[in-house]
Amino acid sequence: MDRRIPDRIPLMCQMSIGHMLVQLGVSPAEFWHDARVFADGLVTLRTLYDFDGILVSLHGHDPDWQSSIASRERNQDGEKIVWNNGDSTFYPNDDLPLHSASQNLRTNTQGIETPGQLPDTLDYIPVSQGLHFHISPRHRFDIFDFVREKSGSEYSIHGEVTSPFDYYLDLVGYQVGLMMLIDSPGRAKEILAHFSRLVCSLGVDMCRKGIDAVKISSPFAGAGFISPSFYEEFVVPYEREVALAVRNQGVHVYTHTCGAIDDRLELMFESGISGIECLDPPPLGNVELDDAMKRIGDKGFVKGNIDSVNILLMGTTDQIQADARKRIEIGRQYGGFILSTACSIAPRVKPENIRLLREAVERWG
């Protein structure tokens, strides 16, 4: 990440929640809510795959989470919990939880008067499609202590924050949020600026746990959602605030954006980040690694970009090895390269396929 020359190409993949659940066989509800169970799983799988680092994608687990349960049942597909407030959550054995609220709590965007109607602190992570992970204020970063206790100081530990753009879309809704960029850009920017300040504060506090890098999760900022000009106007300035706040703590920061980002590679580095993740290759995205590395140059490090579906999930041993070797040989020419899947390891990828990446690093990296 410092863009110096390591003894070999580092290997570190992000794992989907589904993949971790499939391999660990633990209670999906406990894996999601219990910091010690989550930490055990992260460290176990790092050891299994011999990765050089661990991404801690969830933080703020409440140790008293079970006190809010009204009923709990498990079947062959997963677990269902009904909460005391009437909400229910189904936890599949191979995917993210599916949450059903007892009432529609979607914000009425016409009533938003920034900043009065906006949260004062970030007490949740907007995971996906209305799914929130609650951040316990008294236990925001316990997970990092648990992971470090189990893994020692030999491996790189990365935390994660969410882009202000994601908080914005989660608050007002995806369709309304995208239309507001056109119809009410001033209001959109006020909301983005507010969340930027909150994410900065969270990121700075996270850095104080002695982590090595912070990932900015920014999955809704690719070409499938907004144009390069809108990316420059509504994403870059607010992620820049976060990136600078983290880097001022002496910690690396990198952006994770899925899908097609070929038309905004240079723009992404204008936010002041020290690295970039995903660079999905065709057909999942549109980034060719050799071209990307030439364009990025010495702007920062690159973490990628093996296709987790078409190569790692469905490819043969020879195809996986050949693909990994190709990316290693491209990456080592330029420096600052970490071998990784482009996005998360898909749920049903076989462990033996992932272990081929360590073999590739040892042979060609």
Beta strands, then each sheet from edge to edge (+ up, - down):
strand 1: 53-55
strand 2: 69-75
strand 3: 78-83
strand 4: 88-92
strand 5: 98-100
strand 6: 124-128
strand 7: 131-134
strand 8: 156-162
strand 9: 213-217
strand 10: 252-257
strand 11: 275-278
strand 12: 301-306
strand 13: 337-341
sheet 1: 1+ 8+ 9+ 10+ 11+ 12+ 13+
sheet 2: 2+ 3- 4+ 5-
sheet 3: 6+ 7-
end
